[in-house]
Amino acid sequence: MNQKEIVLITGAHGVVAQQLSSLLENNYSLRYLTRNKTKSNEFEWNIEKQSMDTSALDQVDHVIHLAGAGISDKRWTVERKKVILSSRIDSARLLLKKIIDRKQTISSFISGSASGYYGTKTTDKIYTESDPKGDDFLSDICYQWEMAADDFYSHGVAKRVVKIRTGITLSKNKKGVLEIIKKTVKYYLGANLGTGKQYIPWIHLQDLCSIFKYALVNENLQGTFNAVAPSYITNKELTRAIAKKLDKPLFLPNIPGFLLQLLFGEVSCLLLEGSRISSEKIRNAGFVFSYPDLSSSLDSLL
């Protein structure tokens, strides 16, 4: 009987990591890096102190790097921006250093990134993986995140590196975008944000996790891939679709952008801006979406 390959996953308690684990557990031996170990296959690390239980790396074949503080959890103060950056980049550097120290190599390093790479703005352009980075906070974060991932290849640590630029994930997570909009619509508080014309690069949680699995299983895949659904929607279309599924009316006026800026500060750009992003590259690589359109996604989640 062949021994299962070992996959080390960071960001163990995130929604994506948990769902992905259910897709991988039958075919791989899974390990997790976490701040507080509670299970035998969990190993502790401390990004601030650049320390970790290096036994987590014993005979590891693949690393899936999902660690990262929530982008929209809090206002973007100077300190919060440092946490968002460190949780992604310093965590990758810690992994790289420990693997180099052990003179170890792995088959693949698969890293999360985000559609924010292209900048948080509303334009007529449809962005592809070959487009340059944007010029705001999120694009800078994503750029450094991906550069930290590429270091695994340039240092000869990983045979290949895959970077997954994720869109806004639709799931049943209580803190997720879908559940928040659902709650406002349910209590007759649903409304378009700003103009409502901004696009939302989105993806169903199951498809996102399936893309990570696809990147893991297909050894010929490397480089950057957008993980967004092939159909494009605006904030207005999403809100209306949710209201229709819930059979609830929408009668409130649009929430003015300046009000959202007052409430959320710089984070409001996530709500008020957004462009279309292409998923053609991952589809051309053979990936098939289970939820390519909004209607089927909402049917499975609401």
Salt bridges, closest charged atoms under 4 A:
GLU5 OE1 - HIS62 NE2 3.04
GLU48 OE2 - ARG35 NH2 2.90
ASP58 OD1 - ARG102 NH2 2.63
GLU79 OE2 - LYS82 NZ 3.51
ASP90 OD1 - ARG93 NH1 3.68
ASP101 OD2 - LYS97 NZ 2.92
ASP131 OD1 - LYS125 NZ 3.16
ASP140 OD1 - LYS133 NZ 2.71
GLU146 OE2 - ARG165 NE 2.65
ASP150 OD1 - LYS163 NZ 2.95
GLU179 OE2 - LYS182 NZ 3.97
GLU266 OE1 - LYS81 NZ 2.94
ASP299 OD1 - LYS245 NZ 2.64
